[in-house]
Amino acid sequence: MKGNFVSRLWTNRKLAWEMAKREVYSRYRGSAVGVAWSFFFPVLMLGVYTFVFGVIFRSKWTVPDGQQSTTEFALILFAGLIVFGMFSECLVKSPALIANNPQFVKKVVFPLEVLPVSCVLAAIFHMLVSLVVLFMAMLFVQGGVPWTALLFPLVVFPLLLATLGVSWFLASTGVYLRDLGQLMPLLSMALLFMSPVFYPITAIPERYRHIVEMNPITGVVDAAREVLVFGRLPDWSVIGWQMLASLVIAVLGLAWFRYVRKGFADVL
C-alpha cells in the first residue's frame, strides 16, 4: 500500500506542481507587481531588520566560544526566519486545504493528498526566493557566501519531510475540527519565540534550555544558520536523528490522512 501511494504521488507530481503555481499566483493576484512581491517582501523585511537591530539596538550575536560574531545581526536573524517561515506558512494554511476545496472531495478520482504537497511546494518557492535575497545581502555585506551553503538542502530536507507530514495531518483534521484554523497562527507565533530565531540558544539559561531544544524547529534553524552564515559544518548526527523523526512524522501524518479521508464527503 505504501509503495502504491508513493507511486501515486510520483504520477501526480505535475498536478502538485501546477497547483503550487496556482497557489503562488493567486496569492499575488490583483497586486500591481504580481509575483514580484515574493522578492520585494523579503528585501523590505531584511531592510527593516537591518535598521532596527543593526542601527537602533546595535544587536550582537554571541557565538558558543563567547566571541562576538562580526556577521551582521540582521543576516543571522533572516537566515533563521527563512527556515521558520517555510514551516509556519504550511502550519497556518494546512487546516483549510481540504475544507476550502469541497469540489475536489466530490471527485472520486482526485488525489486529495496532493493538496498538502502543493502547499509545501509553494512554501519552498517562497523560501528559495528569500534565500536568494539572503545571498545577495551577504555578497554586499561580506563579499561572498560560504561554500557550506551548498549543504543547505541536506540540512532543511528533514524539516520539509516533517512539514509534509504535519500538513497531511492538519489538512485532514481541519475538515472535522475547524478551530484548527484559528489555533495554528497562535501556535506558529509561540513556536517562533520558542525557537532560536531572534536569539542564540546559548542565551537561554541552562535549566530552561531543554524546553527550546524540544521544539522540532530548533535543530534545523541552528544547522541552517551554521551552513548559510557562519560557514561551519552541521552536526551530522543531529541531522540523522532529525531525518529519522521526520520519516516517522511523515508516515504517521499520511496514515492519519488516509484513515480519516473516508468521511470527508459526509462532513463537506
C-alpha atoms as a printed R data frame, in Angstrom:
    type eleno elety resid chain resno       x      y       z
1   ATOM     1    CA   MET     A     1   0.000  0.000   0.000
2   ATOM     2    CA   LYS     A     2   2.822  2.364   0.883
3   ATOM     3    CA   GLY     A     3   4.596  1.684  -2.389
4   ATOM     4    CA   ASN     A     4   1.369  2.239  -4.311
5   ATOM     5    CA   PHE     A     5   0.870  5.552  -2.564
6   ATOM     6    CA   VAL     A     6   4.404  6.741  -3.287
7   ATOM     7    CA   SER     A     7   3.984  5.809  -6.946
8   ATOM     8    CA   ARG     A     8   0.665  7.636  -6.966
9   ATOM     9    CA   LEU     A     9   2.337 10.784  -5.651
10  ATOM    10    CA   TRP     A    10   5.017 10.484  -8.305
11  ATOM    11    CA   THR     A    11   2.389 10.016 -11.001
12  ATOM    12    CA   ASN     A    12   0.596 13.170  -9.837
13  ATOM    13    CA   ARG     A    13   3.758 15.248  -9.435
14  ATOM    14    CA   LYS     A    14   2.794 17.523 -12.347
15  ATOM    15    CA   LEU     A    15  -0.605 18.129 -10.776
16  ATOM    16    CA   ALA     A    16   1.049 19.042  -7.467
17  ATOM    17    CA   TRP     A    17   3.398 21.407  -9.285
18  ATOM    18    CA   GLU     A    18   0.606 23.109 -11.210
19  ATOM    19    CA   MET     A    19  -1.465 23.553  -8.058
20  ATOM    20    CA   ALA     A    20   1.564 25.008  -6.271
21  ATOM    21    CA   LYS     A    21   1.989 27.540  -9.086
22  ATOM    22    CA   ARG     A    22  -1.693 28.397  -8.853
23  ATOM    23    CA   GLU     A    23  -1.289 28.924  -5.112
24  ATOM    24    CA   VAL     A    24   1.632 31.299  -5.652
25  ATOM    25    CA   TYR     A    25  -0.076 33.281  -8.407
26  ATOM    26    CA   SER     A    26  -3.387 33.529  -6.551
27  ATOM    27    CA   ARG     A    27  -1.596 34.973  -3.538
28  ATOM    28    CA   TYR     A    28  -0.466 38.000  -5.532
29  ATOM    29    CA   ARG     A    29  -3.364 38.230  -7.981
30  ATOM    30    CA   GLY     A    30  -4.615 41.789  -8.352
31  ATOM    31    CA   SER     A    31  -1.459 43.443  -6.986
32  ATOM    32    CA   ALA     A    32   0.442 45.939  -9.100
33  ATOM    33    CA   VAL     A    33   3.694 43.989  -9.371
34  ATOM    34    CA   GLY     A    34   2.242 40.489  -9.050
35  ATOM    35    CA   VAL     A    35   4.579 37.625  -8.175
36  ATOM    36    CA   ALA     A    36   7.470 40.091  -7.892
37  ATOM    37    CA   TRP     A    37   6.172 40.761  -4.380
38  ATOM    38    CA   SER     A    38   7.630 37.383  -3.411
39  ATOM    39    CA   PHE     A    39  11.035 39.027  -3.983
40  ATOM    40    CA   PHE     A    40  10.327 42.568  -2.789
41  ATOM    41    CA   PHE     A    41   8.751 41.486   0.505
42  ATOM    42    CA   PRO     A    42  11.838 39.675   1.891
43  ATOM    43    CA   VAL     A    43  14.018 42.558   0.654
44  ATOM    44    CA   LEU     A    44  11.889 45.022   2.589
45  ATOM    45    CA   MET     A    45  11.863 42.819   5.676
46  ATOM    46    CA   LEU     A    46  15.643 42.413   5.574
47  ATOM    47    CA   GLY     A    47  15.935 46.197   5.315
48  ATOM    48    CA   VAL     A    48  13.714 46.616   8.372
49  ATOM    49    CA   TYR     A    49  15.699 44.032  10.364
50  ATOM    50    CA   THR     A    50  18.961 45.713   9.403
51  ATOM    51    CA   PHE     A    51  17.763 49.139  10.524
52  ATOM    52    CA   VAL     A    52  16.061 48.039  13.747
53  ATOM    53    CA   PHE     A    53  18.623 45.543  15.021
54  ATOM    54    CA   GLY     A    54  21.749 46.987  13.422
55  ATOM    55    CA   VAL     A    55  21.159 50.729  13.807
56  ATOM    56    CA   ILE     A    56  18.723 51.176  16.692
57  ATOM    57    CA   PHE     A    57  19.512 48.249  19.000
58  ATOM    58    CA   ARG     A    58  23.053 47.584  17.688
59  ATOM    59    CA   SER     A    59  22.485 43.911  18.425
60  ATOM    60    CA   LYS     A    60  25.302 41.375  18.506
61  ATOM    61    CA   TRP     A    61  25.124 37.619  18.115
62  ATOM    62    CA   THR     A    62  27.145 35.740  20.717
63  ATOM    63    CA   VAL     A    63  28.675 32.530  19.388
64  ATOM    64    CA   PRO     A    64  29.387 29.491  21.611
65  ATOM    65    CA   ASP     A    65  33.056 30.403  22.212
66  ATOM    66    CA   GLY     A    66  31.984 33.672  23.790
67  ATOM    67    CA   GLN     A    67  33.276 35.891  20.982
68  ATOM    68    CA   GLN     A    68  31.086 38.361  19.159
69  ATOM    69    CA   SER     A    69  30.325 37.424  15.582
70  ATOM    70    CA   THR     A    70  31.325 40.032  13.027
71  ATOM    71    CA   THR     A    71  28.421 38.994  10.824
72  ATOM    72    CA   GLU     A    72  25.544 41.419  10.719
73  ATOM    73    CA   PHE     A    73  22.809 40.502  13.182
74  ATOM    74    CA   ALA     A    74  20.112 41.052  10.561
75  ATOM    75    CA   LEU     A    75  21.613 38.408   8.260
76  ATOM    76    CA   ILE     A    76  21.761 35.860  11.073
77  ATOM    77    CA   LEU     A    77  18.203 36.653  12.060
78  ATOM    78    CA   PHE     A    78  16.968 36.499   8.471
79  ATOM    79    CA   ALA     A    79  18.595 33.100   7.899
80  ATOM    80    CA   GLY     A    80  16.612 31.664  10.806
81  ATOM    81    CA   LEU     A    81  13.395 33.290   9.640
82  ATOM    82    CA   ILE     A    82  13.773 31.780   6.157
83  ATOM    83    CA   VAL     A    83  13.602 28.277   7.616
84  ATOM    84    CA   PHE     A    84  10.892 29.048  10.132
85  ATOM    85    CA   GLY     A    85   8.797 30.932   7.570
86  ATOM    86    CA   MET     A    86   8.527 27.867   5.348
87  ATOM    87    CA   PHE     A    87   7.220 25.728   8.200
88  ATOM    88    CA   SER     A    88   4.934 28.462   9.525
89  ATOM    89    CA   GLU     A    89   3.325 29.056   6.118
90  ATOM    90    CA   CYS     A    90   2.293 25.404   5.872
91  ATOM    91    CA   LEU     A    91   1.240 25.270   9.502
92  ATOM    92    CA   VAL     A    92  -1.191 28.158   9.065
93  ATOM    93    CA   LYS     A    93  -2.590 27.176   5.647
94  ATOM    94    CA   SER     A    94  -2.926 23.406   6.024
95  ATOM    95    CA   PRO     A    95  -6.089 23.214   8.199
96  ATOM    96    CA   ALA     A    96  -8.187 24.788   5.424
97  ATOM    97    CA   LEU     A    97  -6.743 22.944   2.421
98  ATOM    98    CA   ILE     A    98  -9.466 20.301   2.204
99  ATOM    99    CA   ALA     A    99 -12.258 22.267   3.879
100 ATOM   100    CA   ASN     A   100 -11.910 25.128   1.376
101 ATOM   101    CA   ASN     A   101 -11.916 22.803  -1.638
102 ATOM   102    CA   PRO     A   102 -15.020 20.617  -1.264
103 ATOM   103    CA   GLN     A   103 -15.296 20.352  -5.053
104 ATOM   104    CA   PHE     A   104 -12.219 18.132  -5.069
105 ATOM   105    CA   VAL     A   105 -13.659 15.860  -2.378
106 ATOM   106    CA   LYS     A   106 -16.624 15.042  -4.596
107 ATOM   107    CA   LYS     A   107 -14.334 13.908  -7.392
108 ATOM   108    CA   VAL     A   108 -13.599 10.289  -6.583
109 ATOM   109    CA   VAL     A   109 -10.514 10.138  -8.793
110 ATOM   110    CA   PHE     A   110  -8.931 13.340  -7.493
111 ATOM   111    CA   PRO     A   111  -5.821 12.665  -5.338
112 ATOM   112    CA   LEU     A   112  -6.605 14.781  -2.285
113 ATOM   113    CA   GLU     A   113  -3.214 14.041  -0.748
114 ATOM   114    CA   VAL     A   114  -1.715 16.293  -3.441
115 ATOM   115    CA   LEU     A   115  -3.179 19.427  -1.816
116 ATOM   116    CA   PRO     A   116  -0.781 19.400   1.171
117 ATOM   117    CA   VAL     A   117   2.071 18.576  -1.216
118 ATOM   118    CA   SER     A   118   1.265 21.643  -3.326
119 ATOM   119    CA   CYS     A   119   1.119 23.769  -0.164
120 ATOM   120    CA   VAL     A   120   4.619 22.641   0.818
121 ATOM   121    CA   LEU     A   121   5.912 23.263  -2.722
122 ATOM   122    CA   ALA     A   122   4.543 26.826  -2.636
123 ATOM   123    CA   ALA     A   123   6.239 27.397   0.723
124 ATOM   124    CA   ILE     A   124   9.506 26.055  -0.717
125 ATOM   125    CA   PHE     A   125   9.232 28.593  -3.545
126 ATOM   126    CA   HIS     A   126   8.966 31.479  -1.088
127 ATOM   127    CA   MET     A   127  11.852 30.036   0.935
128 ATOM   128    CA   LEU     A   128  14.072 29.865  -2.154
129 ATOM   129    CA   VAL     A   129  13.272 33.459  -3.094
130 ATOM   130    CA   SER     A   130  14.168 34.600   0.419
131 ATOM   131    CA   LEU     A   131  17.357 32.554   0.157
132 ATOM   132    CA   VAL     A   132  18.330 34.478  -2.982
133 ATOM   133    CA   VAL     A   133  17.762 37.736  -1.096
134 ATOM   134    CA   LEU     A   134  19.980 36.499   1.746
135 ATOM   135    CA   PHE     A   135  22.789 35.562  -0.651
136 ATOM   136    CA   MET     A   136  22.586 38.952  -2.370
137 ATOM   137    CA   ALA     A   137  22.812 40.705   1.001
138 ATOM   138    CA   MET     A   138  25.769 38.532   2.052
139 ATOM   139    CA   LEU     A   139  27.591 39.341  -1.183
140 ATOM   140    CA   PHE     A   140  27.071 43.034  -0.483
141 ATOM   141    CA   VAL     A   141  27.919 42.948   3.249
142 ATOM   142    CA   GLN     A   142  30.507 40.168   3.485
143 ATOM   143    CA   GLY     A   143  31.750 39.935  -0.079
144 ATOM   144    CA   GLY     A   144  30.792 36.296  -0.508
145 ATOM   145    CA   VAL     A   145  28.740 33.273   0.509
146 ATOM   146    CA   PRO     A   146  30.393 30.337   2.335
147 ATOM   147    CA   TRP     A   147  30.730 27.087   0.394
148 ATOM   148    CA   THR     A   148  28.831 25.316   3.172
149 ATOM   149    CA   ALA     A   149  25.656 26.958   1.826
150 ATOM   150    CA   LEU     A   150  25.644 24.099  -0.691
151 ATOM   151    CA   LEU     A   151  24.710 21.835   2.233
152 ATOM   152    CA   PHE     A   152  21.513 23.754   2.936
153 ATOM   153    CA   PRO     A   153  19.262 21.293   1.033
154 ATOM   154    CA   LEU     A   154  20.568 18.428   3.185
155 ATOM   155    CA   VAL     A   155  20.029 20.435   6.341
156 ATOM   156    CA   VAL     A   156  16.484 21.539   5.523
157 ATOM   157    CA   PHE     A   157  15.235 18.299   3.945
158 ATOM   158    CA   PRO     A   158  14.214 16.672   7.269
159 ATOM   159    CA   LEU     A   159  12.101 19.730   8.059
160 ATOM   160    CA   LEU     A   160  10.458 19.581   4.619
161 ATOM   161    CA   LEU     A   161   9.547 15.953   5.200
162 ATOM   162    CA   ALA     A   162   8.193 16.656   8.680
163 ATOM   163    CA   THR     A   163   6.272 19.667   7.358
164 ATOM   164    CA   LEU     A   164   4.605 17.468   4.761
165 ATOM   165    CA   GLY     A   165   3.544 15.007   7.458
166 ATOM   166    CA   VAL     A   166   2.187 17.808   9.634
167 ATOM   167    CA   SER     A   167   0.355 19.280   6.627
168 ATOM   168    CA   TRP     A   168  -1.315 15.933   5.879
169 ATOM   169    CA   PHE     A   169  -2.423 15.675   9.492
170 ATOM   170    CA   LEU     A   170  -3.717 19.251   9.772
171 ATOM   171    CA   ALA     A   171  -5.437 19.228   6.362
172 ATOM   172    CA   SER     A   172  -7.394 16.084   7.197
173 ATOM   173    CA   THR     A   173  -8.143 17.008  10.806
174 ATOM   174    CA   GLY     A   174  -9.192 20.526   9.788
175 ATOM   175    CA   VAL     A   175 -12.161 19.045   7.942
176 ATOM   176    CA   TYR     A   176 -13.628 17.877  11.248
177 ATOM   177    CA   LEU     A   177 -12.155 20.450  13.626
178 ATOM   178    CA   ARG     A   178 -12.475 23.914  12.091
179 ATOM   179    CA   ASP     A   179 -10.975 25.566  15.187
180 ATOM   180    CA   LEU     A   180  -7.549 24.454  13.990
181 ATOM   181    CA   GLY     A   181  -7.599 27.320  11.512
182 ATOM   182    CA   GLN     A   182  -7.796 29.774  14.407
183 ATOM   183    CA   LEU     A   183  -5.337 27.918  16.602
184 ATOM   184    CA   MET     A   184  -2.450 27.479  14.152
185 ATOM   185    CA   PRO     A   185  -1.482 31.188  13.850
186 ATOM   186    CA   LEU     A   186  -1.220 31.340  17.639
187 ATOM   187    CA   LEU     A   187   0.837 28.153  17.714
188 ATOM   188    CA   SER     A   188   3.059 29.497  14.957
189 ATOM   189    CA   MET     A   189   3.740 32.653  16.944
190 ATOM   190    CA   ALA     A   190   4.524 30.629  20.055
191 ATOM   191    CA   LEU     A   191   6.922 28.375  18.125
192 ATOM   192    CA   LEU     A   192   8.653 31.445  16.678
193 ATOM   193    CA   PHE     A   193   9.549 32.822  20.084
194 ATOM   194    CA   MET     A   194  10.350 29.347  21.389
195 ATOM   195    CA   SER     A   195  12.868 28.821  18.568
196 ATOM   196    CA   PRO     A   196  16.407 30.255  18.405
197 ATOM   197    CA   VAL     A   197  15.458 32.693  15.657
198 ATOM   198    CA   PHE     A   198  15.846 36.022  17.465
199 ATOM   199    CA   TYR     A   199  18.494 34.750  19.873
200 ATOM   200    CA   PRO     A   200  21.199 32.053  20.085
201 ATOM   201    CA   ILE     A   201  20.255 29.013  22.109
202 ATOM   202    CA   THR     A   202  23.263 29.698  24.346
203 ATOM   203    CA   ALA     A   203  21.466 32.822  25.588
204 ATOM   204    CA   ILE     A   204  18.889 30.637  27.351
205 ATOM   205    CA   PRO     A   205  19.668 29.639  30.962
206 ATOM   206    CA   GLU     A   206  20.724 26.001  31.253
207 ATOM   207    CA   ARG     A   207  17.704 24.968  33.333
208 ATOM   208    CA   TYR     A   208  15.287 26.204  30.634
209 ATOM   209    CA   ARG     A   209  17.271 25.299  27.528
210 ATOM   210    CA   HIS     A   210  15.729 21.843  27.188
211 ATOM   211    CA   ILE     A   211  12.319 23.472  26.606
212 ATOM   212    CA   VAL     A   212  13.555 25.184  23.453
213 ATOM   213    CA   GLU     A   213  15.518 22.122  22.387
214 ATOM   214    CA   MET     A   214  12.262 20.136  22.380
215 ATOM   215    CA   ASN     A   215  10.985 22.443  19.636
216 ATOM   216    CA   PRO     A   216  11.361 20.491  16.352
217 ATOM   217    CA   ILE     A   217  12.378 23.682  14.550
218 ATOM   218    CA   THR     A   218  15.325 24.434  16.826
219 ATOM   219    CA   GLY     A   219  17.854 21.991  15.380
220 ATOM   220    CA   VAL     A   220  17.085 22.886  11.768
221 ATOM   221    CA   VAL     A   221  17.281 26.641  12.410
222 ATOM   222    CA   ASP     A   222  20.661 26.285  14.100
223 ATOM   223    CA   ALA     A   223  22.014 23.971  11.393
224 ATOM   224    CA   ALA     A   224  20.772 26.222   8.587
225 ATOM   225    CA   ARG     A   225  22.402 29.231  10.199
226 ATOM   226    CA   GLU     A   226  25.671 27.332  10.565
227 ATOM   227    CA   VAL     A   227  25.920 26.463   6.874
228 ATOM   228    CA   LEU     A   228  24.397 29.638   5.432
229 ATOM   229    CA   VAL     A   229  26.001 32.350   7.541
230 ATOM   230    CA   PHE     A   230  28.799 31.063   9.750
231 ATOM   231    CA   GLY     A   231  30.327 28.743   7.174
232 ATOM   232    CA   ARG     A   232  30.540 25.761   9.519
233 ATOM   233    CA   LEU     A   233  29.554 22.144   9.024
234 ATOM   234    CA   PRO     A   234  26.392 20.980  10.781
235 ATOM   235    CA   ASP     A   235  26.257 18.219  13.358
236 ATOM   236    CA   TRP     A   236  25.509 15.261  11.097
237 ATOM   237    CA   SER     A   237  24.393 13.087  13.996
238 ATOM   238    CA   VAL     A   238  21.680 15.634  14.799
239 ATOM   239    CA   ILE     A   239  20.667 15.744  11.132
240 ATOM   240    CA   GLY     A   240  20.423 11.949  11.147
241 ATOM   241    CA   TRP     A   241  18.117 11.886  14.168
242 ATOM   242    CA   GLN     A   242  16.026 14.673  12.642
243 ATOM   243    CA   MET     A   243  15.687 12.647   9.453
244 ATOM   244    CA   LEU     A   244  14.520  9.611  11.384
245 ATOM   245    CA   ALA     A   245  11.980 11.648  13.360
246 ATOM   246    CA   SER     A   246  10.770 13.344  10.170
247 ATOM   247    CA   LEU     A   247  10.156  9.999   8.488
248 ATOM   248    CA   VAL     A   248   8.039  8.918  11.454
249 ATOM   249    CA   ILE     A   249   6.071 12.193  11.346
250 ATOM   250    CA   ALA     A   250   5.514 11.899   7.589
251 ATOM   251    CA   VAL     A   251   4.344  8.283   7.784
252 ATOM   252    CA   LEU     A   252   2.009  8.988  10.712
253 ATOM   253    CA   GLY     A   253   0.596 12.107   9.041
254 ATOM   254    CA   LEU     A   254  -0.039 10.195   5.836
255 ATOM   255    CA   ALA     A   255  -1.593  7.256   7.669
256 ATOM   256    CA   TRP     A   256  -3.950  9.595   9.532
257 ATOM   257    CA   PHE     A   257  -4.885 11.380   6.298
258 ATOM   258    CA   ARG     A   258  -5.757  8.128   4.554
259 ATOM   259    CA   TYR     A   259  -7.693  6.874   7.572
260 ATOM   260    CA   VAL     A   260  -9.992  9.892   8.009
261 ATOM   261    CA   ARG     A   261 -10.450 10.871   4.351
262 ATOM   262    CA   LYS     A   262 -13.325  8.353   4.089
263 ATOM   263    CA   GLY     A   263 -15.538 10.763   5.990
264 ATOM   264    CA   PHE     A   264 -14.649 13.962   4.102
265 ATOM   265    CA   ALA     A   265 -17.687 13.788   1.802
266 ATOM   266    CA   ASP     A   266 -20.058 13.345   4.758
267 ATOM   267    CA   VAL     A   267 -18.736 16.444   6.532
268 ATOM   268    CA   LEU     A   268 -18.342 18.699   3.488
